[in-house]
């Protein structure tokens, strides 16, 4: 007989998953009676809890304990047991236990005031790569950084991975298509970078305070936000703060602006933002990309420029933005993230902060540091790439359902429930192959889309996926939207799924529990105080139901 403890059973651990500092957490462990257990403690670094024997259930002695951790953080725990044969440590083994070796259980303890905004929990997103979505008229390109090539939007085909190749999509084009976006059931628009930059992707900021001339003006951005808000939609921006462009006001490698770190040298205000090993030609850059010099995020002047009361973040929020998706959040120091979060909430308490993290964000280690995205109250949510991988593997037949269920329940256990609801549930993005290319079979595509919308999180429609766009990695995943050539069946599928998500509180904020996950069939329950839903999906046919 094995010792029984499963942290996902509320009979063994209540509440399920993360807890807030000061919140009671109740633990139950069952030990075979013939072991004659005398004492049981739960132990972790900074935490020791004694469990008391409280009766018997069948052939098992039951030990229970209640504790209320005061300090936010991650606690990796095990049990230490004394019985008739001596004493030993008890570890996790799958969903069961093992004596002497195994994994530790994880408990996420959150700050008492951690509360991601309700508006974004389970909201449907629409992601737009601005150069390729829609174009209206011609913007004033007098101050557009060059060299560049502007091609015809309707016939644009990338000849190569050329950052200077533009289709000319702009903010006015997006504004004119807001009714289309709203009719999909969208509640949030996420824009890839719009600040002045040299490239078409604009992850190489040239001036954080300006709209890129190819996209329009500050007035165009304000008009977009105003029109979106009138349709009950929010607009969030891509915040790229781990690096700038080399062709920028700040670095000024080519001497275009004057006063930059290179053009003015050590006398420049911006010189200390960067890490020069040999001035001016050898410096730290993002993943070795010469055009993307890294910044010292904790430099006091950089912090003030980005996060001050009149800084970049507050300025864009005052212009109408409703939050930020933070590029490469795992390359931003915790101190920077915490300060950014405070600035966002001080400027607009209902704004959202989402981080780009590709792994389980609750226990992520980057550059040798255990990150505090949730336990430090630094992010409202992340991009849920673990769900993406699990969904695509199931829909493509690589997984029969068991790995999907394990991934979902592991993330659900480790993340704060509000943060899980705010995670951006993606299938395709500007960084990945389009889902239409990964899953050409329509049944598989329907299965993946259903899971994206029915599981916890905020589903993100990458512009054009709903219209039938296909494509591999950059630049083929960034083709212009096929206006007038859309796949009507796919559009109807996404409208149906968004309507399902928006209409059911259990799908937006409810808990998740799997009843079956095997043989290409998954059944799970989404439940909240107002509603309980039974969801079923058969992969082979793409058929799904919600009751």
VENJOPE-V165257 format. One record per pair of residues at least 12 apart in sequence whose C-alpha atoms are under 6 Angstrom apart, sorted by sequence separation. I is the first residue (numbers start at 1). GAP is how many residues later the second one is. If there is no record, write none. Layout:
i;gap
I;GAP
I;GAP
This chain:
i;gap
14;12
51;12
52;12
78;12
91;12
92;12
513;12
523;12
534;12
13;13
51;13
78;13
91;13
195;13
512;13
523;13
534;13
13;14
51;14
153;14
196;14
390;14
512;14
522;14
533;14
12;15
195;15
196;15
511;15
522;15
12;16
148;16
149;16
150;16
151;16
195;16
196;16
510;16
511;16
521;16
149;17
150;17
194;17
195;17
464;17
510;17
521;17
510;18
467;19
468;19
520;19
250;20
467;20
506;20
274;21
506;21
273;22
506;22
273;23
5;24
466;24
467;24
4;25
354;25
466;25
506;25
4;26
33;26
78;26
329;26
353;26
354;26
356;26
3;27
32;27
33;27
77;27
329;27
353;27
354;27
355;27
356;27
358;27
3;28
32;28
33;28
76;28
77;28
323;28
325;28
328;28
354;28
31;29
76;29
322;29
323;29
324;29
325;29
326;29
327;29
30;30
31;30
76;30
323;30
325;30
326;30
30;31
75;31
30;32
44;32
75;32
425;32
44;33
74;33
307;33
425;33
429;33
437;33
29;34
43;34
74;34
135;34
166;34
423;34
424;34
425;34
426;34
436;34
437;34
28;35
43;35
134;35
135;35
164;35
421;35
422;35
423;35
424;35
425;35
28;36
42;36
43;36
73;36
131;36
133;36
136;36
163;36
421;36
422;36
434;36
27;37
42;37
72;37
131;37
132;37
136;37
163;37
341;37
420;37
434;37
27;38
41;38
72;38
131;38
135;38
381;38
26;39
41;39
72;39
130;39
134;39
205;39
206;39
380;39
384;39
388;39
433;39
26;40
40;40
134;40
204;40
205;40
338;40
383;40
384;40
433;40
25;41
40;41
204;41
337;41
381;41
382;41
383;41
384;41
432;41
25;42
39;42
206;42
207;42
381;42
24;43
25;43
39;43
206;43
434;43
24;44
38;44
171;44
433;44
23;45
37;45
38;45
170;45
188;45
190;45
193;45
246;45
22;46
37;46
187;46
188;46
189;46
190;46
191;46
192;46
245;46
246;46
22;47
36;47
188;47
190;47
245;47
21;48
22;48
35;48
36;48
244;48
21;49
175;49
243;49
244;49
395;49
21;50
243;50
21;51
243;51
242;52
243;52
395;52
145;53
242;53
395;53
454;53
391;57
125;61
124;62
127;62
124;63
125;63
126;63
127;63
128;63
129;63
123;64
125;64
127;64
144;69
141;72
139;75
139;77
236;85
239;85
235;86
236;86
238;86
239;86
235;87
236;87
237;87
238;87
239;87
240;87
21;88
234;88
236;88
238;88
239;88
421;88
6;89
20;89
21;89
18;90
19;90
20;90
21;90
18;91
20;91
21;91
20;92
447;92
225;95
447;95
446;96
222;98
443;98
443;99
402;115
401;116
402;116
401;117
400;118
400;119
401;119
400;120
117;233
114;263
116;264
110;265
122;299
121;300
121;301
73;302
120;302
72;303
184;311
185;313
161;314
124;334
126;334
122;335
123;335
124;335
125;335
126;335
127;335
128;335
122;336
127;336
133;347
132;348
133;348
122;386
17;396
17;397
18;398
